[in-house]
């Protein structure tokens, strides 16, 4: 594959990963994908044969206590393996650096900046923290 093709495969891989919604953002009624949430640390692609790439995806979770590692692993492996030009996929996890809202993309911050959780969800500590942190990071978002 030429350079343009590797960029196409890379874009398709990132799009496939971003199609996986982060459950914390879903709980905030503003689904954001894993890329927009800033959970992809690195994406390495190595030529294996002409037109085929081995893909290494380095991920982080929003919290060390996240229970979705296994779900994310399975989803990333299945979705990325389906991308044309991908020969193999491996996913690794790291807690360093710890996730913070500033790692989100502009689209991710914008989608979560205006969320209004239900009264029951508002009482949940994760929802309170996520809402407060995202509003602090989003440009033009109401403060407080």
Secondary structure by P-SEA (a helix, b strand, c coil): ccaaaaaaaaaaaaaaaaacccaaaaaacccccccccccccbbbbbbccccccbbbbbbccccccccaaaaaaaaaaaaaaacccccbbbbbbbcccccccccccaaaaaaaccccccccccccaaaaaaaaaaaacccccccc
